[in-house]
Amino acid sequence: EEARFLQTLDTGTALLNEQFSALRARNERKLPSDFVFKLYDTYGFPVDLTRLMAQEKGYLVVEGEVESLLENARKVAQASWKGKALSTDEAHLIAWSQAQSRASGPTEFKGYESLHEGGKILALSNGKSEVESLGAGERGLLIVNKTPFYAESGGQVGDQGGVQSERGAALVHDTTKHHEIFVHHVEVSKGKLKRGDAVQLEVESRQRRQIAANHSATHLLHAALRAVLGSHVSQAGSLVDASKLRFDFTHNKALSSEELLKIEELVNEQVSLARPVQPSIMSYQEAINSGAMALFGEKYGATVRVLKMGDFSTELCGGTHVSNTVQIRLFKIVSESGVSAGVRRIEALTGDGALKFLLKHCHENNRARVAAGISESWSTFLSVGSVGTSADATGESRAQVADWIEASKLQIRELERAVRDVKSGQVDLDQIVGQARQFQFKTGSHRLILWRNDQEDREILARWADELKNKIQSGVVVILGKGQPASPLIVSVTKSLNPEISAGDLLKDLANGMGGKGGGRPDFAQGAVPHAEKWEASTSALTKRLGI
């Protein structure tokens, strides 16, 4: 736990420092709220810590904006649990499905064999009470005796499609399951649907194919994770829909880029090998004896469905899948993150989505190479052993875009340092020292420097404060720079006056007088103040405090 938290701190601090440098280059003092939210949501970096570090560097965090982003994220998370279904009376839905289960038994699922099936309407509901029929424009719930629609279960979303009868038609927006009864969430598009009607049900085929590809890919991903990371890996949750897959698994640290690459290679190898996906029905004990993986905490009946993909993956699963791994076409991991202590999450794309993702980043990489003056022919690429290798078949180094970026960032930092040195040397600090005011404290005489200038760079201001403190040898240095929307404020106190006179205490008093905040050590503190026009009044209170 401690190691993971320290890693989070290191990552968040590095990202914050990069953002501070970018803001300083643009002469901005407001930390983007979406960046603060991303630090928390993606990396687990506490918002309070971001706020504190920003204040110490003289940057503002707009708490209202950040809280709004956090609240929106909470609402999205809640909505993802509610799904697309009609808003229903839960008590009615439970009682209604229980009654139907007792009257007709479980819904017969035909969706493994076909996406089209004929059936009979057994019951209809408007979401709050049972009805005899639903008319055009009405939304409601429909139960039939048999259906090709897969009901949301095991992390796989419910099917969508359509229902047709002689007197009407409806769209199926979602399919859920209650007490082994498949409930179709429908919207009548024409005519009406009535209890007892014979209907034709048809699943939207393209969406089903995409869901099947993503679900089968999660099985290959699970096996690849165990092969790369170890047998301790087990599924801790999943979500499979038509656009993506999300897989949570037990593991105690973030995956390296090398591990992610190896996992992708293993999954795509199984895809290209065109392994047949073979379902079979057997007893639970037979399945376990055959080596099938069962999910911890999942409830299974006496008879289970086992899904086998060559010798690479064997799991218990009731979901819908491709018939051959080649139908997945392509697998690409797009995100790896932490969910909770000891649980990681991978999000990935398959098929067209994965291809579009790769092509987009390929085009962006090519543009970046052109801009950086880095070229690589396709024949050079073919001579490379694997993705990410920085040397060709002859052992010669190949220029990487990432290397060029890092070298450029280092050069920028060096240039920024040189600019600060030049700016810092343009001020006659001895002249500032000559304007210092004397004050008495304890048995000695000390000096106070109050200096307001137009410098925006906080590092330069801090350097000046240290140099002035060294020149006066004993005393207090207060510097107010210039900035928008807040100005940087620096207070430095020689250690001979500590702890009785603390830079942190002085800064808080000064910052409060100018509507700002800040903090620091007894010998050095910094903050940001939005009302620099109150400088005279605030420093007047300080001089009175020091008896000047």
C-alpha positions, 0 to 999 in steps of 0.5 A, a space after each residue: 500500500 505504501 509503495 503504491 501511494 509513493 508511486 502515485 505521489 511521484 507520478 502526480 508530482 512529475 505531472 504537476 511540475 510539467 504543468 507548472 512549467 507550461 503555465 509559467 511559459 504562457 504567463 498563466 496562474 490558473 491550474 486547469 480544472 480538467 487537469 486537476 480532475 484527471 490527476 485524481 480520476 486517472 492517477 489517484 492523486 488527491 485534489 487537496 494535495 494538488 491544491 496545496 502544491 499549487 498554492 505553494 507554487 503560486 497557482 490557483 485551483 478553482 475549487 468550484 470547477 473541480 467539484 463540478 467535474 467530480 460530481 459529473 463523474 459521479 453521475 456518469 458512474 451512477 448512470 452506467 449502473 442504471 443502463 438504458 432501460 425504462 425507468 421502472 418501479 422496482 417492486 413491480 418489476 420484481 413481483 411481475 417477473 416472479 409471477 411470470 416465472 411461476 406461470 410460464 417458467 424460465 424464458 427459453 434463450 435461442 440466441 446462441 444458435 440464431 439472431 432471429 426467432 419467432 415467439 409469443 407475447 406472454 406479458 406487457 408492462 408500462 414499467 409501473 403496472 401490467 398492461 394488455 397492450 402498448 401503442 405507438 410511441 409508448 415505452 414499456 417491458 415485454 416478455 415472450 416465451 423464447 427469444 434470441 436476445 441476450 439479457 445483460 449478465 456477467 458483464 455483457 450488456 443486453 442485446 438491442 434490435 426489433 420486434 414485429 407482429 401483424 399489428 405493430 412493431 417496436 425497437 428493443 433498446 435493452 434486454 435484462 433478466 429477472 428470475 430467469 425471465 428475459 425482459 425486453 425494454 421496448 419502444 413501440 414504433 408503429 401500431 401496437 403490441 398486445 398480449 398473446 400476439 405472435 411476434 418475430 424477434 430479431 437482434 441487431 446483428 452488427 452490434 451483436 458481432 461487436 459485443 461477441 468479439 469484445 467478450 471473446 477478447 476478454 477471455 484471451 486477455 484473461 489468459 494472457 494476463 495470467 501467462 505474463 503476470 502469473 497465476 495469481 491474476 483473476 477476474 475482478 469485474 468486466 464490462 463488454 459492450 459493442 464499442 469496447 471491453 473493460 477488464 478488472 483483475 487482481 494485481 498489486 502494481 501498474 503494468 509496465 509498457 513491456 508487459 502490456 506489449 507482451 499481453 497484446 502480442 499474445 492475444 493477437 497471436 491467438 486471434 491470427 491463429 484462428 482458434 475455433 471457439 468451442 462451447 460445451 455443456 457439462 456438470 460443474 465438477 466436470 468443467 473444473 476437472 477439465 481445467 476450466 476457470 470459474 470466477 471467484 464469488 460467482 454462483 453456478 448451477 449444477 450444469 454449466 457452459 464451458 467455452 474453450 479457445 484452443 489450448 489457450 483459454 478455457 472458462 465457464 461463461 454463458 455469454 455470446 462469443 465469436 465462433 473463431 478467434 479470427 473474427 476478433 480481427 485485432 486487439 489493442 489495449 488503450 488504457 491501464 489503471 488502478 481501480 482499488 487496492 490490489 485491483 487493476 483495470 485494462 480497457 481495450 478495443 477490437 476489430 474496426 475500433 482497434 484499427 481506427 485507433 491504431 491508424 489515428 495514432 499512426 498518422 499522428 506519429 508520422 506527422 510528428 516524425 516529419 516535424 522532428 525530421 525523423 524518417 524511417 522507411 518501411 523496409 527499415 521497419 520490416 528489419 526490426 524484430 519487435 515494436 518499440 525496438 530502437 535498433 535495426 537488424 544491423 544494431 544501428 540506433 534508430 531515432 525515436 519520436 519519444 527520444 526527440 521529445 525528451 531531448 527537446 524538453 531538456 533543451 527547453 529547460 536549459 534555455 529557460 534556466 538561461 533566460 532566468 539567469 539573464 533576467 535575475 542578473 539585470 537587477 541591482 540588488 545592492 540598490 534594493 538593500 540600500 532601501 532596507 528599513 531597520 527594526 529591533 528584535 530582542 537585543 539586536 538590529 535587523 533589516 526589513 526589505 519590502 520590494 514590489 516589482 513586475 517579475 512574474 517568474 516565481 523561481 527568479 523571485 525566490 532566487 532574489 529573496 535568497 540573495 537579498 537575505 544573504 546580503 542583509 545577513 539578519 532580517 526579513 525579505 518580502 517580495 511581491 511580483 506581478 501576475 494574472 489572475 494572482 500575483 506571486 508573494 515571497 517571504 524569506 526570514 533569516 534563521 537567526 529570527 526563527 522560530 519567533 518570527 516565521 516566514 509562514 506566519 508573516 506570509 499568511 498575514 500578508 496574503 490574507 490582507 491581499 485576499 490570497 493564500 500561501 504557506 511554507 517553512 519558518 525561513 521561507 514561504 510563498 503564496 499568491 494574492 489576487 488583490 496586489 493593490 492592497 500591498 501598502 495596507 498589508 505591509 503597513 501592518 507588518 511594519 507595525 508588527 515589527 515595531 518600525 
